[in-house]
Structure formats: structure tokens, C-alpha cells
């Protein structure tokens, strides 16, 4: 299998939506480890940042500063999942100035077609169903 670049969202994808805290475990780590073990490269592709004084009038935006991106990166480190990039593809600057990281696949709870679970006892928003996501990744040849 050829190595692929995979963009991974964080909140609702790796963990439940509990921003500004890191959410609850939803089973992402074992699947992400399998992807890395197969030679795929992961790019954390998230809205989290380490903003000191955020400003927003949007009703669902937490306008409180913090080291939110660092906390997401630490989640990957704690789970022994190496990241190839964070919000950027380290190899694309030679051929584009686009801020969107080039990936072969994006896994994001907000993506059309991403398998989701809605369980209000766990999270107020749907989150990725990693059992189904793993099946889809196997079907598409990301695992042996």
C-alpha cells in the first residue's frame, strides 16, 4: 500500500466535543496508530489555536484564551501517535501558497459522509464512529 497523507480533525473526531477542554475518548487512538503503522502520515487539521485573547460574537465560539492547540498535540503525543504536520503539509510550500494542507483523505466529524454517533449521554454533539470509520478505511485499502 502506498503511503497516504491523512488530515485529522480533533474535536468530535479524535475526542468528543468538550472544547475548551480535551474531550472524552471515542476510540480514535487505536485506529490512528494502525494508520501510522501502515506508513501513512497524519496532519492534525484543527481550528484549535493557542490564542491569548480571542474575540467573537458567534454564539458557539468560546472567546477565552488558552493553549488549546498545544493540548491537542499533547493528546497525540500521550497516545504515541506521531504527527507529520500540524495545520500544514510540510512538503507543499514548493508548489502552492494555499493555507489548506494537501491530504489524500480528511477525517472530520463535519465532513459529509463521515460515520457519526449521536449519544447525548456522552456528548452534546455527534462524534466520529471509529468502528465504522475503521471498516471504511479497510475497504478503501488503508490497512492490510
C-alpha positions in Angstrom: 0.0 0.0 0.0 1.3 3.4 -0.9 1.8 5.8 2.0 -1.1 8.4 2.2 -1.4 11.8 3.8 -4.4 11.9 6.1 -5.8 15.1 7.6 -7.3 14.6 11.0 -9.7 17.0 12.8 -9.6 16.9 16.6 -12.8 17.9 18.4 -15.6 15.5 17.5 -13.1 13.4 15.6 -10.4 12.2 17.9 -12.3 13.1 21.1 -15.8 14.3 21.9 -16.8 17.9 21.6 -15.9 19.4 25.0 -14.0 22.5 23.9 -12.2 24.3 25.5 -11.3 21.1 27.4 -10.0 18.0 25.6 -13.0 15.7 25.1 -13.6 12.1 26.1 -12.1 9.1 24.4 -14.1 7.8 21.4 -11.8 5.1 20.1 -9.7 7.1 17.7 -6.2 6.3 19.0 -6.0 2.6 18.1 -7.2 3.3 14.5 -4.8 6.3 14.1 -2.0 4.1 15.4 -2.8 1.5 12.7 -2.7 4.1 10.0 0.7 5.3 11.2 1.9 1.6 11.4 0.8 1.2 7.8 3.1 4.0 6.8 0.5 6.8 6.5 1.3 10.3 7.6 -1.1 12.3 9.8 -1.7 16.0 9.7 -3.6 17.5 12.6 -6.1 19.8 10.8 -8.0 21.7 13.5 -9.4 25.1 14.4 -7.7 24.9 17.8 -5.1 27.6 18.4 -3.0 29.0 21.2 -4.7 32.4 21.0 -4.3 34.6 24.1 -7.3 37.0 23.6 -9.8 35.6 21.1 -12.8 37.8 20.1 -16.1 36.6 18.6 -19.7 37.4 18.7 -20.7 33.9 17.4 -22.9 32.2 20.0 -20.9 28.9 20.0 -17.4 30.3 19.9 -15.5 30.1 23.2 -13.9 33.5 23.5 -11.4 32.5 26.2 -7.7 32.2 25.6 -5.7 29.1 26.1 -3.1 26.7 24.9 -5.8 24.7 23.0 -3.7 23.6 20.0 -0.9 22.5 22.4 -3.4 20.4 24.3 -4.5 18.7 21.1 -0.9 18.0 20.1 -0.2 16.6 23.6 -3.1 14.2 23.1 -1.4 12.7 20.1 1.9 12.6 22.0 0.3 11.0 25.0 -1.3 8.4 22.8 2.1 7.7 21.0 0.7 8.8 17.6 3.3 10.8 15.6 2.1 13.8 13.7 3.7 14.6 10.3 2.3 18.1 10.3 0.1 20.5 12.3 -2.4 22.5 10.2 0.1 22.4 7.3 1.6 19.9 4.9 5.4 20.3 5.4 6.1 19.5 1.7 3.5 21.6 -0.2 5.2 25.1 0.1 7.2 24.3 -3.1 4.1 24.1 -5.2 1.3 26.1 -3.5 0.7 29.0 -1.2 -2.7 27.7 -0.1 -3.3 27.5 3.6 -5.2 24.3 3.3 -2.9 21.3 3.8 -2.8 18.9 0.9 -4.0 15.4 2.0 -5.3 12.3 0.3 -8.0 11.9 2.9 -9.6 14.1 5.5 -11.3 12.6 8.6 -13.6 15.1 10.2 -16.9 14.9 12.0 -18.2 17.8 10.0 -17.5 16.1 6.7 -20.4 14.8 4.6 -20.3 11.0 4.8 -18.2 10.6 7.9 -19.8 8.0 10.1 -21.1 9.5 13.3 -22.6 8.6 16.7 -25.0 10.7 18.5 -25.2 9.9 22.2 -26.3 12.9 24.3 -25.2 11.0 27.4 -21.6 11.2 26.1 -21.5 14.5 24.1 -23.9 17.3 23.2 -22.8 16.9 19.5 -22.3 13.9 17.2 -18.8 12.5 17.0 -16.9 10.0 14.7 -17.9 6.4 14.9 -14.4 4.8 14.8 -15.7 1.3 14.4 -17.4 2.2 11.1 -14.6 4.5 10.1 -12.1 1.7 10.6 -14.3 -0.6 8.4 -14.4 2.2 5.7 -10.6 2.6 5.9 -10.1 -1.2 5.5 -12.5 -1.2 2.5 -10.5 1.6 0.8 -7.2 -0.3 1.4 -5.6 1.9 4.1 -5.0 -1.3 6.2 -3.8 -4.7 5.1 
